[in-house]
Amino acid sequence: MSQQQSAAPAPVTAPVPKRRDWWRDAVIYQVYPRSFADSNGDGMGDLEGVRSRLPYLRDLGVDAVWLSPFYASPQADAGYDVADYRAVDPMFGNLLDADALIRDAHGLGLRIIVDLVPNHSSDQHEWFKRALAEGPGSPSRDRYHFRPGKGENGELPPNDWESIFGGPAWTRVADGEWYLHLFAPEQPDFNWDHPAVGDEFRSILRFWLDMGVDGFRIDVAHGLVKAEGLPDLGGADQLKLLGNDVMPFFDQDGVHEVYRQWRHVLDEYAGERIFVAEAWTPTVERTANYVRPDELHQAFNFQYLSTEWDAAELRKVIDRTLEAMRPVGAPATWVLSNHDVTRHATRFANPPGLGTQIRTAGDRDLGLRRARAATLLMLALPGSAYVYQGEELGLPDVVDLPDEVRQDPAYFRGAGQDGFRDGCRVPIPWTREGSSYGFGGGGSWLPQPASWGELSVEAQSGVAGSTLELYRSALRVRRTQPDLGAGESVEWLRAPEGVLAFRRGEFVCVANTSGESVTTPAYGRVLLASGELTEADGEAKVPADTTVWWTTA
């Protein structure tokens, strides 16, 4: 059923791709719709706002746009609590707006990837409301994980699982039963052992494929299937194990049968549509299981995202990633920022070891210098790369948001994740001036810092050496250099301590992660550098925290 009044547009077919296997070297730009562009002045970004800025993304040089959720939702977790998977939330527009966005993107040569949230729904989803109304033992409750509690009167949760957002992963309802929610209480987990759940999601896939989307990013792709019997995990501080150990509610082998069924659906459609997994796993080898030939196409490389700016550590994760992907024939992916972690310009501004959610601004100049260098390194690696909106402007995290404006549900749970994801979600600046620096005509849903104007698209466009122009140049070079993009290996070159150097055909990349200048061979003609460098007598002096691209041709 749909909570939206406008009818779905007529089905469209995605355009024939310009090249086969486009996703093997694609640069995919993540749009967080509420923070990208506001078309109606209500302070909240929307689909029409995204549509109006598509030419900017084409000119930036990306291949595809991934849209975070815009489905009908009470917004308990910024749209990751979906009440209706076939409707657009009115704050973002309607299905006609989605259709227009997809069509315009295709007309500009851009592909559209939408978020899909299959691990859980909103507690306002019709299925869940029906489950509550029909009570214990009803067939509707079997679509979720309802259980009696432990203790003399069922007053204790069914097991010891903890929510990712803090506190127990169970909430008790009025009739005494408990339901499972690995995230917020407003996000009850589906029971993927129930056939109706799989049937429903295959239908949802077809709905959006018929609309013309080019693929799906699967939220919590490592979730869905839980260990039989929902066994206790044992001990507290379970969140410290996430991504580092086997969990009875994550990365269960049964999830792969779900994706094999989904792949059959996707392959019915022309245009090389794709699946991308958000899969937090203990090892990159486990991540590779999600991208076997009959399952998904890509999986986010969270091991790379969480690696410090250190040559030795980066080389380890690069080698392990390429080695893990090679046997399954999948492309590696590389990502530095997204809507759930502190922007890398701020992470790299702080001392190592603080994780991916950081509350301090650190050394802004150092962070930006490292972020620019890290971007050129990422874009030089074999495979596909992801760019999070605003990173091309060098935006830092906003670490000083007042408590009263925060909206991250983890912040209010008082445990679990730090709950400071709002800092990377502040609306991005388009112009030097205006009530929201060009985001919209009526302010912004999160306050923007005064420094936003000088970091805006307007302030950086056409300015030599700006971060925006560095990204534009890098993506242009990446398209034109035959040795960049897809691939499965690099040839490591000898380099000083703290420096990464590798060759790909006639292309050479050198990344200096050390805190001082180093001298390396001048490998040929400089294509691009993230900072100033000098060359003389066949040698190059590469400044601290700088990456250089050369061609030997």
Buried (B, 14 or more C-beta within 10 A) or exposed (E): EBBBEBEBBEEBEBBEBEEEEBBBBBBBBBBBBBBBBBBBEBBBBBBBBBBBBBEBBBEBBBBBBBBBBBBBBBBBBBBBBBBBBBBBBEBBBBBBBBBBBBBBBBEEEBBBBBBBBBBBBBBBBBBBBBBBEEBEEBEBBBBBBBBEBBEEEBEBBBBBBBBBBBBBBBBBBEEEBBBBBBBBBBBBBBBBBBEBBBEBBBEBBBBBBBBBBBBBBBBBBBBBBBBEEBEEBEEEEBBEBBBEEEBBBBBBEEBBEBBEBBBEBBEEBEBBBBBBBBBBBBEBBBBBBBBBEEBBBBBBBBBBBEBBBBBEEBBEBBEBBBBBBEEBEBBBBBBBBBBBBBBBBBBBBBEEEBEBBBBEBBBBEBBBBBBBBBBBBBBBBBBBBBBBBBBBBBBBBBBEBEEEEBBBBBBEBEEBBBBBBBBBBBBBBBBBEBBBBBBBBBBBBBBBBEEBBEBBBBBBEEEEEBBBBBBBBBBEBBEEBEBBBBBBEBEEBEBBEBBBBBBBBBBBBBBBBBEEEBEBBBBBEBBBBBBEBEEEEEEBBBBBBBBBBBBEE
